[in-house]
Amino acid sequence: MTKQLVLHNWRSKIVSFLVAVAIWYLLGNHVRQIIERGIPQRPPVPGTIDTKPERTPEPPPAFPVPVVPTVPVPGS
């Protein structure tokens, strides 16, 4: 039974294996080249980003913030 499974259509099985190995090699080579070169940054698609100007941070207040009194700690 096992011998029949292996020997039946053995040529097409070998060709399928060789095609799979070739595709695996080409994909690995392509990925390796992309990693070595780095992924290029593409500009954003128009209309997908917000075009509003960035908000500037608010300056600190010109007067000191009042300190809230705390409950005194006993024994100090």
mmCIF file of the N, C-alpha and C atoms, coordinates in Angstrom:
data_MODEL
# 
_entry.id   MODEL 
# 
loop_
_atom_site.group_PDB 
_atom_site.id 
_atom_site.type_symbol 
_atom_site.label_atom_id 
_atom_site.label_alt_id 
_atom_site.label_comp_id 
_atom_site.label_asym_id 
_atom_site.label_entity_id 
_atom_site.label_seq_id 
_atom_site.pdbx_PDB_ins_code 
_atom_site.Cartn_x 
_atom_site.Cartn_y 
_atom_site.Cartn_z 
_atom_site.occupancy 
_atom_site.B_iso_or_equiv 
_atom_site.pdbx_formal_charge 
_atom_site.auth_seq_id 
_atom_site.auth_comp_id 
_atom_site.auth_asym_id 
_atom_site.auth_atom_id 
_atom_site.pdbx_PDB_model_num 
ATOM 1   N N  . MET A 1 1  ? 0.831  -1.199 0.000   1.00 0.00 ? 1  MET A N  1 
ATOM 2   C CA . MET A 1 1  ? 0.000  0.000  0.000   1.00 0.00 ? 1  MET A CA 1 
ATOM 3   C C  . MET A 1 1  ? 0.873  1.258  0.000   1.00 0.00 ? 1  MET A C  1 
ATOM 4   N N  . THR A 1 2  ? 1.823  1.339  0.906   1.00 0.00 ? 2  THR A N  1 
ATOM 5   C CA . THR A 1 2  ? 2.695  2.505  0.990   1.00 0.00 ? 2  THR A CA 1 
ATOM 6   C C  . THR A 1 2  ? 3.557  2.628  -0.252  1.00 0.00 ? 2  THR A C  1 
ATOM 7   N N  . LYS A 1 3  ? 4.028  1.485  -0.742  1.00 0.00 ? 3  LYS A N  1 
ATOM 8   C CA . LYS A 1 3  ? 4.862  1.481  -1.937  1.00 0.00 ? 3  LYS A CA 1 
ATOM 9   C C  . LYS A 1 3  ? 4.075  2.011  -3.135  1.00 0.00 ? 3  LYS A C  1 
ATOM 10  N N  . GLN A 1 4  ? 2.806  1.666  -3.231  1.00 0.00 ? 4  GLN A N  1 
ATOM 11  C CA . GLN A 1 4  ? 1.973  2.149  -4.332  1.00 0.00 ? 4  GLN A CA 1 
ATOM 12  C C  . GLN A 1 4  ? 1.775  3.662  -4.238  1.00 0.00 ? 4  GLN A C  1 
ATOM 13  N N  . LEU A 1 5  ? 1.579  4.175  -3.012  1.00 0.00 ? 5  LEU A N  1 
ATOM 14  C CA . LEU A 1 5  ? 1.391  5.615  -2.836  1.00 0.00 ? 5  LEU A CA 1 
ATOM 15  C C  . LEU A 1 5  ? 2.629  6.391  -3.267  1.00 0.00 ? 5  LEU A C  1 
ATOM 16  N N  . VAL A 1 6  ? 3.808  5.844  -2.959  1.00 0.00 ? 6  VAL A N  1 
ATOM 17  C CA . VAL A 1 6  ? 5.051  6.524  -3.299  1.00 0.00 ? 6  VAL A CA 1 
ATOM 18  C C  . VAL A 1 6  ? 5.331  6.432  -4.791  1.00 0.00 ? 6  VAL A C  1 
ATOM 19  N N  . LEU A 1 7  ? 5.148  5.267  -5.380  1.00 0.00 ? 7  LEU A N  1 
ATOM 20  C CA . LEU A 1 7  ? 5.525  5.056  -6.771  1.00 0.00 ? 7  LEU A CA 1 
ATOM 21  C C  . LEU A 1 7  ? 4.480  5.525  -7.778  1.00 0.00 ? 7  LEU A C  1 
ATOM 22  N N  . HIS A 1 8  ? 3.231  5.665  -7.366  1.00 0.00 ? 8  HIS A N  1 
ATOM 23  C CA . HIS A 1 8  ? 2.180  6.089  -8.289  1.00 0.00 ? 8  HIS A CA 1 
ATOM 24  C C  . HIS A 1 8  ? 2.361  7.576  -8.603  1.00 0.00 ? 8  HIS A C  1 
ATOM 25  N N  . ASN A 1 9  ? 2.472  7.937  -9.877  1.00 0.00 ? 9  ASN A N  1 
ATOM 26  C CA . ASN A 1 9  ? 2.680  9.316  -10.337 1.00 0.00 ? 9  ASN A CA 1 
ATOM 27  C C  . ASN A 1 9  ? 3.926  9.938  -9.710  1.00 0.00 ? 9  ASN A C  1 
ATOM 28  N N  . TRP A 1 10 ? 5.009  9.205  -9.657  1.00 0.00 ? 10 TRP A N  1 
ATOM 29  C CA . TRP A 1 10 ? 6.214  9.704  -8.998  1.00 0.00 ? 10 TRP A CA 1 
ATOM 30  C C  . TRP A 1 10 ? 6.829  10.882 -9.739  1.00 0.00 ? 10 TRP A C  1 
ATOM 31  N N  . ARG A 1 11 ? 6.689  10.927 -11.049 1.00 0.00 ? 11 ARG A N  1 
ATOM 32  C CA . ARG A 1 11 ? 7.262  12.052 -11.803 1.00 0.00 ? 11 ARG A CA 1 
ATOM 33  C C  . ARG A 1 11 ? 6.559  13.360 -11.446 1.00 0.00 ? 11 ARG A C  1 
ATOM 34  N N  . SER A 1 12 ? 5.252  13.333 -11.405 1.00 0.00 ? 12 SER A N  1 
ATOM 35  C CA . SER A 1 12 ? 4.518  14.556 -11.068 1.00 0.00 ? 12 SER A CA 1 
ATOM 36  C C  . SER A 1 12 ? 4.768  14.969 -9.618  1.00 0.00 ? 12 SER A C  1 
ATOM 37  N N  . LYS A 1 13 ? 4.997  13.998 -8.733  1.00 0.00 ? 13 LYS A N  1 
ATOM 38  C CA . LYS A 1 13 ? 5.312  14.330 -7.345  1.00 0.00 ? 13 LYS A CA 1 
ATOM 39  C C  . LYS A 1 13 ? 6.669  15.014 -7.250  1.00 0.00 ? 13 LYS A C  1 
ATOM 40  N N  . ILE A 1 14 ? 7.646  14.540 -8.009  1.00 0.00 ? 14 ILE A N  1 
ATOM 41  C CA . ILE A 1 14 ? 8.976  15.157 -7.992  1.00 0.00 ? 14 ILE A CA 1 
ATOM 42  C C  . ILE A 1 14 ? 8.910  16.561 -8.588  1.00 0.00 ? 14 ILE A C  1 
ATOM 43  N N  . VAL A 1 15 ? 8.172  16.716 -9.678  1.00 0.00 ? 15 VAL A N  1 
ATOM 44  C CA . VAL A 1 15 ? 8.039  18.040 -10.296 1.00 0.00 ? 15 VAL A CA 1 
ATOM 45  C C  . VAL A 1 15 ? 7.339  19.001 -9.337  1.00 0.00 ? 15 VAL A C  1 
ATOM 46  N N  . SER A 1 16 ? 6.307  18.555 -8.668  1.00 0.00 ? 16 SER A N  1 
ATOM 47  C CA . SER A 1 16 ? 5.604  19.402 -7.700  1.00 0.00 ? 16 SER A CA 1 
ATOM 48  C C  . SER A 1 16 ? 6.533  19.812 -6.568  1.00 0.00 ? 16 SER A C  1 
ATOM 49  N N  . PHE A 1 17 ? 7.345  18.880 -6.109  1.00 0.00 ? 17 PHE A N  1 
ATOM 50  C CA . PHE A 1 17 ? 8.298  19.183 -5.046  1.00 0.00 ? 17 PHE A CA 1 
ATOM 51  C C  . PHE A 1 17 ? 9.316  20.221 -5.515  1.00 0.00 ? 17 PHE A C  1 
ATOM 52  N N  . LEU A 1 18 ? 9.838  20.063 -6.733  1.00 0.00 ? 18 LEU A N  1 
ATOM 53  C CA . LEU A 1 18 ? 10.822 21.009 -7.255  1.00 0.00 ? 18 LEU A CA 1 
ATOM 54  C C  . LEU A 1 18 ? 10.212 22.400 -7.456  1.00 0.00 ? 18 LEU A C  1 
ATOM 55  N N  . VAL A 1 19 ? 8.980  22.458 -7.909  1.00 0.00 ? 19 VAL A N  1 
ATOM 56  C CA . VAL A 1 19 ? 8.306  23.756 -8.059  1.00 0.00 ? 19 VAL A CA 1 
ATOM 57  C C  . VAL A 1 19 ? 8.111  24.410 -6.696  1.00 0.00 ? 19 VAL A C  1 
ATOM 58  N N  . ALA A 1 20 ? 7.718  23.633 -5.700  1.00 0.00 ? 20 ALA A N  1 
ATOM 59  C CA . ALA A 1 20 ? 7.529  24.181 -4.354  1.00 0.00 ? 20 ALA A CA 1 
ATOM 60  C C  . ALA A 1 20 ? 8.845  24.706 -3.794  1.00 0.00 ? 20 ALA A C  1 
ATOM 61  N N  . VAL A 1 21 ? 9.939  23.980 -4.000  1.00 0.00 ? 21 VAL A N  1 
ATOM 62  C CA . VAL A 1 21 ? 11.250 24.429 -3.512  1.00 0.00 ? 21 VAL A CA 1 
ATOM 63  C C  . VAL A 1 21 ? 11.671 25.704 -4.235  1.00 0.00 ? 21 VAL A C  1 
ATOM 64  N N  . ALA A 1 22 ? 11.426 25.791 -5.536  1.00 0.00 ? 22 ALA A N  1 
ATOM 65  C CA . ALA A 1 22 ? 11.790 26.989 -6.297  1.00 0.00 ? 22 ALA A CA 1 
ATOM 66  C C  . ALA A 1 22 ? 11.010 28.207 -5.809  1.00 0.00 ? 22 ALA A C  1 
ATOM 67  N N  . ILE A 1 23 ? 9.716  28.051 -5.577  1.00 0.00 ? 23 ILE A N  1 
ATOM 68  C CA . ILE A 1 23 ? 8.906  29.165 -5.069  1.00 0.00 ? 23 ILE A CA 1 
ATOM 69  C C  . ILE A 1 23 ? 9.371  29.573 -3.681  1.00 0.00 ? 23 ILE A C  1 
ATOM 70  N N  . TRP A 1 24 ? 9.663  28.606 -2.827  1.00 0.00 ? 24 TRP A N  1 
ATOM 71  C CA . TRP A 1 24 ? 10.158 28.893 -1.477  1.00 0.00 ? 24 TRP A CA 1 
ATOM 72  C C  . TRP A 1 24 ? 11.467 29.671 -1.535  1.00 0.00 ? 24 TRP A C  1 
ATOM 73  N N  . TYR A 1 25 ? 12.363 29.273 -2.424  1.00 0.00 ? 25 TYR A N  1 
ATOM 74  C CA . TYR A 1 25 ? 13.647 29.958 -2.568  1.00 0.00 ? 25 TYR A CA 1 
ATOM 75  C C  . TYR A 1 25 ? 13.447 31.390 -3.063  1.00 0.00 ? 25 TYR A C  1 
ATOM 76  N N  . LEU A 1 26 ? 12.601 31.573 -4.072  1.00 0.00 ? 26 LEU A N  1 
ATOM 77  C CA . LEU A 1 26 ? 12.373 32.912 -4.616  1.00 0.00 ? 26 LEU A CA 1 
ATOM 78  C C  . LEU A 1 26 ? 11.736 33.841 -3.582  1.00 0.00 ? 26 LEU A C  1 
ATOM 79  N N  . LEU A 1 27 ? 10.786 33.337 -2.826  1.00 0.00 ? 27 LEU A N  1 
ATOM 80  C CA . LEU A 1 27 ? 10.167 34.156 -1.783  1.00 0.00 ? 27 LEU A CA 1 
ATOM 81  C C  . LEU A 1 27 ? 11.176 34.535 -0.707  1.00 0.00 ? 27 LEU A C  1 
ATOM 82  N N  . GLY A 1 28 ? 11.977 33.574 -0.272  1.00 0.00 ? 28 GLY A N  1 
ATOM 83  C CA . GLY A 1 28 ? 12.994 33.870 0.738   1.00 0.00 ? 28 GLY A CA 1 
ATOM 84  C C  . GLY A 1 28 ? 14.005 34.881 0.246   1.00 0.00 ? 28 GLY A C  1 
ATOM 85  N N  . ASN A 1 29 ? 14.425 34.757 -1.006  1.00 0.00 ? 29 ASN A N  1 
ATOM 86  C CA . ASN A 1 29 ? 15.380 35.698 -1.572  1.00 0.00 ? 29 ASN A CA 1 
ATOM 87  C C  . ASN A 1 29 ? 14.768 37.097 -1.657  1.00 0.00 ? 29 ASN A C  1 
ATOM 88  N N  . HIS A 1 30 ? 13.508 37.190 -2.045  1.00 0.00 ? 30 HIS A N  1 
ATOM 89  C CA . HIS A 1 30 ? 12.834 38.482 -2.151  1.00 0.00 ? 30 HIS A CA 1 
ATOM 90  C C  . HIS A 1 30 ? 12.709 39.146 -0.776  1.00 0.00 ? 30 HIS A C  1 
ATOM 91  N N  . VAL A 1 31 ? 12.319 38.390 0.226   1.00 0.00 ? 31 VAL A N  1 
ATOM 92  C CA . VAL A 1 31 ? 12.184 38.940 1.575   1.00 0.00 ? 31 VAL A CA 1 
ATOM 93  C C  . VAL A 1 31 ? 13.542 39.399 2.095   1.00 0.00 ? 31 VAL A C  1 
ATOM 94  N N  . ARG A 1 32 ? 14.585 38.636 1.842   1.00 0.00 ? 32 ARG A N  1 
ATOM 95  C CA . ARG A 1 32 ? 15.926 39.006 2.286   1.00 0.00 ? 32 ARG A CA 1 
ATOM 96  C C  . ARG A 1 32 ? 16.359 40.327 1.647   1.00 0.00 ? 32 ARG A C  1 
ATOM 97  N N  . GLN A 1 33 ? 16.072 40.518 0.362   1.00 0.00 ? 33 GLN A N  1 
ATOM 98  C CA . GLN A 1 33 ? 16.435 41.763 -0.316  1.00 0.00 ? 33 GLN A CA 1 
ATOM 99  C C  . GLN A 1 33 ? 15.675 42.949 0.265   1.00 0.00 ? 33 GLN A C  1 
ATOM 100 N N  . ILE A 1 34 ? 14.413 42.761 0.588   1.00 0.00 ? 34 ILE A N  1 
ATOM 101 C CA . ILE A 1 34 ? 13.625 43.849 1.172   1.00 0.00 ? 34 ILE A CA 1 
ATOM 102 C C  . ILE A 1 34 ? 14.196 44.232 2.531   1.00 0.00 ? 34 ILE A C  1 
ATOM 103 N N  . ILE A 1 35 ? 14.578 43.256 3.337   1.00 0.00 ? 35 ILE A N  1 
ATOM 104 C CA . ILE A 1 35 ? 15.127 43.536 4.662   1.00 0.00 ? 35 ILE A CA 1 
ATOM 105 C C  . ILE A 1 35 ? 16.457 44.267 4.537   1.00 0.00 ? 35 ILE A C  1 
ATOM 106 N N  . GLU A 1 36 ? 17.304 43.857 3.589   1.00 0.00 ? 36 GLU A N  1 
ATOM 107 C CA . GLU A 1 36 ? 18.601 44.501 3.431   1.00 0.00 ? 36 GLU A CA 1 
ATOM 108 C C  . GLU A 1 36 ? 18.449 45.941 2.950   1.00 0.00 ? 36 GLU A C  1 
ATOM 109 N N  . ARG A 1 37 ? 17.534 46.201 2.035   1.00 0.00 ? 37 ARG A N  1 
ATOM 110 C CA . ARG A 1 37 ? 17.355 47.549 1.492   1.00 0.00 ? 37 ARG A CA 1 
ATOM 111 C C  . ARG A 1 37 ? 16.533 48.437 2.413   1.00 0.00 ? 37 ARG A C  1 
ATOM 112 N N  . GLY A 1 38 ? 15.722 47.862 3.223   1.00 0.00 ? 38 GLY A N  1 
ATOM 113 C CA . GLY A 1 38 ? 14.809 48.635 4.053   1.00 0.00 ? 38 GLY A CA 1 
ATOM 114 C C  . GLY A 1 38 ? 13.526 48.894 3.287   1.00 0.00 ? 38 GLY A C  1 
ATOM 115 N N  . ILE A 1 39 ? 12.464 49.058 4.019   1.00 0.00 ? 39 ILE A N  1 
ATOM 116 C CA . ILE A 1 39 ? 11.170 49.285 3.391   1.00 0.00 ? 39 ILE A CA 1 
ATOM 117 C C  . ILE A 1 39 ? 11.032 50.783 3.126   1.00 0.00 ? 39 ILE A C  1 
ATOM 118 N N  . PRO A 1 40 ? 10.820 51.191 1.877   1.00 0.00 ? 40 PRO A N  1 
ATOM 119 C CA . PRO A 1 40 ? 10.702 52.625 1.586   1.00 0.00 ? 40 PRO A CA 1 
ATOM 120 C C  . PRO A 1 40 ? 9.410  53.192 2.164   1.00 0.00 ? 40 PRO A C  1 
ATOM 121 N N  . GLN A 1 41 ? 9.510  54.417 2.645   1.00 0.00 ? 41 GLN A N  1 
ATOM 122 C CA . GLN A 1 41 ? 8.335  55.088 3.186   1.00 0.00 ? 41 GLN A CA 1 
ATOM 123 C C  . GLN A 1 41 ? 7.558  55.718 2.040   1.00 0.00 ? 41 GLN A C  1 
ATOM 124 N N  . ARG A 1 42 ? 6.329  55.339 1.890   1.00 0.00 ? 42 ARG A N  1 
ATOM 125 C CA . ARG A 1 42 ? 5.490  55.893 0.835   1.00 0.00 ? 42 ARG A CA 1 
ATOM 126 C C  . ARG A 1 42 ? 4.740  57.103 1.378   1.00 0.00 ? 42 ARG A C  1 
ATOM 127 N N  . PRO A 1 43 ? 4.503  58.103 0.532   1.00 0.00 ? 43 PRO A N  1 
ATOM 128 C CA . PRO A 1 43 ? 3.717  59.249 1.000   1.00 0.00 ? 43 PRO A CA 1 
ATOM 129 C C  . PRO A 1 43 ? 2.278  58.820 1.253   1.00 0.00 ? 43 PRO A C  1 
ATOM 130 N N  . PRO A 1 44 ? 1.594  59.480 2.188   1.00 0.00 ? 44 PRO A N  1 
ATOM 131 C CA . PRO A 1 44 ? 0.211  59.084 2.473   1.00 0.00 ? 44 PRO A CA 1 
ATOM 132 C C  . PRO A 1 44 ? -0.704 59.377 1.284   1.00 0.00 ? 44 PRO A C  1 
ATOM 133 N N  . VAL A 1 45 ? -1.764 58.630 1.209   1.00 0.00 ? 45 VAL A N  1 
ATOM 134 C CA . VAL A 1 45 ? -2.754 58.819 0.149   1.00 0.00 ? 45 VAL A CA 1 
ATOM 135 C C  . VAL A 1 45 ? -3.505 60.116 0.432   1.00 0.00 ? 45 VAL A C  1 
ATOM 136 N N  . PRO A 1 46 ? -3.656 60.995 -0.567  1.00 0.00 ? 46 PRO A N  1 
ATOM 137 C CA . PRO A 1 46 ? -4.369 62.260 -0.328  1.00 0.00 ? 46 PRO A CA 1 
ATOM 138 C C  . PRO A 1 46 ? -5.785 62.011 0.189   1.00 0.00 ? 46 PRO A C  1 
ATOM 139 N N  . GLY A 1 47 ? -6.158 62.815 1.162   1.00 0.00 ? 47 GLY A N  1 
ATOM 140 C CA . GLY A 1 47 ? -7.493 62.701 1.726   1.00 0.00 ? 47 GLY A CA 1 
ATOM 141 C C  . GLY A 1 47 ? -7.585 61.753 2.902   1.00 0.00 ? 47 GLY A C  1 
ATOM 142 N N  . THR A 1 48 ? -6.492 61.078 3.257   1.00 0.00 ? 48 THR A N  1 
ATOM 143 C CA . THR A 1 48 ? -6.549 60.139 4.376   1.00 0.00 ? 48 THR A CA 1 
ATOM 144 C C  . THR A 1 48 ? -5.910 60.698 5.634   1.00 0.00 ? 48 THR A C  1 
ATOM 145 N N  . ILE A 1 49 ? -5.249 61.855 5.543   1.00 0.00 ? 49 ILE A N  1 
ATOM 146 C CA . ILE A 1 49 ? -4.620 62.431 6.730   1.00 0.00 ? 49 ILE A CA 1 
ATOM 147 C C  . ILE A 1 49 ? -5.310 63.741 7.071   1.00 0.00 ? 49 ILE A C  1 
ATOM 148 N N  . ASP A 1 50 ? -5.212 64.136 8.315   1.00 0.00 ? 50 ASP A N  1 
ATOM 149 C CA . ASP A 1 50 ? -5.804 65.375 8.778   1.00 0.00 ? 50 ASP A CA 1 
ATOM 150 C C  . ASP A 1 50 ? -4.889 66.526 8.380   1.00 0.00 ? 50 ASP A C  1 
ATOM 151 N N  . THR A 1 51 ? -5.427 67.529 7.697   1.00 0.00 ? 51 THR A N  1 
ATOM 152 C CA . THR A 1 51 ? -4.603 68.638 7.225   1.00 0.00 ? 51 THR A CA 1 
ATOM 153 C C  . THR A 1 51 ? -4.633 69.825 8.171   1.00 0.00 ? 51 THR A C  1 
ATOM 154 N N  . LYS A 1 52 ? -5.257 69.684 9.337   1.00 0.00 ? 52 LYS A N  1 
ATOM 155 C CA . LYS A 1 52 ? -5.283 70.780 10.306  1.00 0.00 ? 52 LYS A CA 1 
ATOM 156 C C  . LYS A 1 52 ? -3.878 71.003 10.850  1.00 0.00 ? 52 LYS A C  1 
ATOM 157 N N  . PRO A 1 53 ? -3.513 72.260 11.124  1.00 0.00 ? 53 PRO A N  1 
ATOM 158 C CA . PRO A 1 53 ? -2.181 72.505 11.691  1.00 0.00 ? 53 PRO A CA 1 
ATOM 159 C C  . PRO A 1 53 ? -2.092 71.952 13.110  1.00 0.00 ? 53 PRO A C  1 
ATOM 160 N N  . GLU A 1 54 ? -0.895 71.602 13.492  1.00 0.00 ? 54 GLU A N  1 
ATOM 161 C CA . GLU A 1 54 ? -0.695 71.053 14.833  1.00 0.00 ? 54 GLU A CA 1 
ATOM 162 C C  . GLU A 1 54 ? -0.906 72.138 15.877  1.00 0.00 ? 54 GLU A C  1 
ATOM 163 N N  . ARG A 1 55 ? -1.447 71.739 17.005  1.00 0.00 ? 55 ARG A N  1 
ATOM 164 C CA . ARG A 1 55 ? -1.644 72.686 18.102  1.00 0.00 ? 55 ARG A CA 1 
ATOM 165 C C  . ARG A 1 55 ? -0.329 72.916 18.813  1.00 0.00 ? 55 ARG A C  1 
ATOM 166 N N  . THR A 1 56 ? -0.085 74.156 19.143  1.00 0.00 ? 56 THR A N  1 
ATOM 167 C CA . THR A 1 56 ? 1.113  74.460 19.929  1.00 0.00 ? 56 THR A CA 1 
ATOM 168 C C  . THR A 1 56 ? 0.787  74.216 21.391  1.00 0.00 ? 56 THR A C  1 
ATOM 169 N N  . PRO A 1 57 ? 1.752  73.751 22.164  1.00 0.00 ? 57 PRO A N  1 
ATOM 170 C CA . PRO A 1 57 ? 1.465  73.508 23.583  1.00 0.00 ? 57 PRO A CA 1 
ATOM 171 C C  . PRO A 1 57 ? 1.172  74.819 24.305  1.00 0.00 ? 57 PRO A C  1 
ATOM 172 N N  . GLU A 1 58 ? 0.278  74.727 25.271  1.00 0.00 ? 58 GLU A N  1 
ATOM 173 C CA . GLU A 1 58 ? -0.086 75.925 26.030  1.00 0.00 ? 58 GLU A CA 1 
ATOM 174 C C  . GLU A 1 58 ? 1.067  76.322 26.941  1.00 0.00 ? 58 GLU A C  1 
ATOM 175 N N  . PRO A 1 59 ? 1.363  77.609 27.015  1.00 0.00 ? 59 PRO A N  1 
ATOM 176 C CA . PRO A 1 59 ? 2.445  78.041 27.913  1.00 0.00 ? 59 PRO A CA 1 
ATOM 177 C C  . PRO A 1 59 ? 2.014  77.882 29.363  1.00 0.00 ? 59 PRO A C  1 
ATOM 178 N N  . PRO A 1 60 ? 2.965  77.734 30.271  1.00 0.00 ? 60 PRO A N  1 
ATOM 179 C CA . PRO A 1 60 ? 2.595  77.618 31.690  1.00 0.00 ? 60 PRO A CA 1 
ATOM 180 C C  . PRO A 1 60 ? 1.975  78.927 32.168  1.00 0.00 ? 60 PRO A C  1 
ATOM 181 N N  . PRO A 1 61 ? 1.113  78.850 33.181  1.00 0.00 ? 61 PRO A N  1 
ATOM 182 C CA . PRO A 1 61 ? 0.459  80.076 33.659  1.00 0.00 ? 61 PRO A CA 1 
ATOM 183 C C  . PRO A 1 61 ? 1.493  81.057 34.219  1.00 0.00 ? 61 PRO A C  1 
ATOM 184 N N  . ALA A 1 62 ? 1.211  82.356 34.043  1.00 0.00 ? 62 ALA A N  1 
ATOM 185 C CA . ALA A 1 62 ? 2.137  83.395 34.496  1.00 0.00 ? 62 ALA A CA 1 
ATOM 186 C C  . ALA A 1 62 ? 2.090  83.561 36.013  1.00 0.00 ? 62 ALA A C  1 
ATOM 187 N N  . PHE A 1 63 ? 1.031  83.124 36.648  1.00 0.00 ? 63 PHE A N  1 
ATOM 188 C CA . PHE A 1 63 ? 0.920  83.249 38.103  1.00 0.00 ? 63 PHE A CA 1 
ATOM 189 C C  . PHE A 1 63 ? 1.054  81.872 38.731  1.00 0.00 ? 63 PHE A C  1 
ATOM 190 N N  . PRO A 1 64 ? 1.553  81.811 39.976  1.00 0.00 ? 64 PRO A N  1 
ATOM 191 C CA . PRO A 1 64 ? 1.720  80.498 40.614  1.00 0.00 ? 64 PRO A CA 1 
ATOM 192 C C  . PRO A 1 64 ? 0.362  79.860 40.917  1.00 0.00 ? 64 PRO A C  1 
ATOM 193 N N  . VAL A 1 65 ? 0.324  78.562 40.818  1.00 0.00 ? 65 VAL A N  1 
ATOM 194 C CA . VAL A 1 65 ? -0.886 77.802 41.114  1.00 0.00 ? 65 VAL A CA 1 
ATOM 195 C C  . VAL A 1 65 ? -1.051 77.771 42.626  1.00 0.00 ? 65 VAL A C  1 
ATOM 196 N N  . PRO A 1 66 ? -2.244 78.086 43.136  1.00 0.00 ? 66 PRO A N  1 
ATOM 197 C CA . PRO A 1 66 ? -2.415 78.083 44.596  1.00 0.00 ? 66 PRO A CA 1 
ATOM 198 C C  . PRO A 1 66 ? -2.217 76.681 45.168  1.00 0.00 ? 66 PRO A C  1 
ATOM 199 N N  . VAL A 1 67 ? -1.561 76.641 46.306  1.00 0.00 ? 67 VAL A N  1 
ATOM 200 C CA . VAL A 1 67 ? -1.311 75.375 46.989  1.00 0.00 ? 67 VAL A CA 1 
ATOM 201 C C  . VAL A 1 67 ? -2.492 75.089 47.896  1.00 0.00 ? 67 VAL A C  1 
ATOM 202 N N  . VAL A 1 68 ? -3.037 73.907 47.789  1.00 0.00 ? 68 VAL A N  1 
ATOM 203 C CA . VAL A 1 68 ? -4.176 73.512 48.606  1.00 0.00 ? 68 VAL A CA 1 
ATOM 204 C C  . VAL A 1 68 ? -3.634 73.065 49.957  1.00 0.00 ? 68 VAL A C  1 
ATOM 205 N N  . PRO A 1 69 ? -4.151 73.632 51.046  1.00 0.00 ? 69 PRO A N  1 
ATOM 206 C CA . PRO A 1 69 ? -3.648 73.214 52.361  1.00 0.00 ? 69 PRO A CA 1 
ATOM 207 C C  . PRO A 1 69 ? -3.997 71.751 52.630  1.00 0.00 ? 69 PRO A C  1 
ATOM 208 N N  . THR A 1 70 ? -3.100 71.074 53.306  1.00 0.00 ? 70 THR A N  1 
ATOM 209 C CA . THR A 1 70 ? -3.317 69.677 53.645  1.00 0.00 ? 70 THR A CA 1 
ATOM 210 C C  . THR A 1 70 ? -3.576 69.540 55.129  1.00 0.00 ? 70 THR A C  1 
ATOM 211 N N  . VAL A 1 71 ? -4.099 68.420 55.516  1.00 0.00 ? 71 VAL A N  1 
ATOM 212 C CA . VAL A 1 71 ? -4.368 68.147 56.924  1.00 0.00 ? 71 VAL A CA 1 
ATOM 213 C C  . VAL A 1 71 ? -3.026 67.907 57.604  1.00 0.00 ? 71 VAL A C  1 
ATOM 214 N N  . PRO A 1 72 ? -2.751 68.569 58.751  1.00 0.00 ? 72 PRO A N  1 
ATOM 215 C CA . PRO A 1 72 ? -1.470 68.356 59.426  1.00 0.00 ? 72 PRO A CA 1 
ATOM 216 C C  . PRO A 1 72 ? -1.335 66.916 59.921  1.00 0.00 ? 72 PRO A C  1 
ATOM 217 N N  . VAL A 1 73 ? -0.127 66.390 59.841  1.00 0.00 ? 73 VAL A N  1 
ATOM 218 C CA . VAL A 1 73 ? 0.155  65.040 60.292  1.00 0.00 ? 73 VAL A CA 1 
ATOM 219 C C  . VAL A 1 73 ? 0.393  65.093 61.793  1.00 0.00 ? 73 VAL A C  1 
ATOM 220 N N  . PRO A 1 74 ? -0.307 64.255 62.568  1.00 0.00 ? 74 PRO A N  1 
ATOM 221 C CA . PRO A 1 74 ? -0.093 64.274 64.022  1.00 0.00 ? 74 PRO A CA 1 
ATOM 222 C C  . PRO A 1 74 ? 1.333  63.843 64.373  1.00 0.00 ? 74 PRO A C  1 
ATOM 223 N N  . GLY A 1 75 ? 1.921  64.521 65.321  1.00 0.00 ? 75 GLY A N  1 
ATOM 224 C CA . GLY A 1 75 ? 3.250  64.167 65.802  1.00 0.00 ? 75 GLY A CA 1 
ATOM 225 C C  . GLY A 1 75 ? 4.363  64.903 65.083  1.00 0.00 ? 75 GLY A C  1 
ATOM 226 N N  . SER A 1 76 ? 4.060  65.829 64.217  1.00 0.00 ? 76 SER A N  1 
ATOM 227 C CA . SER A 1 76 ? 5.145  66.548 63.556  1.00 0.00 ? 76 SER A CA 1 
ATOM 228 C C  . SER A 1 76 ? 5.206  67.986 63.977  1.00 0.00 ? 76 SER A C  1 
# 
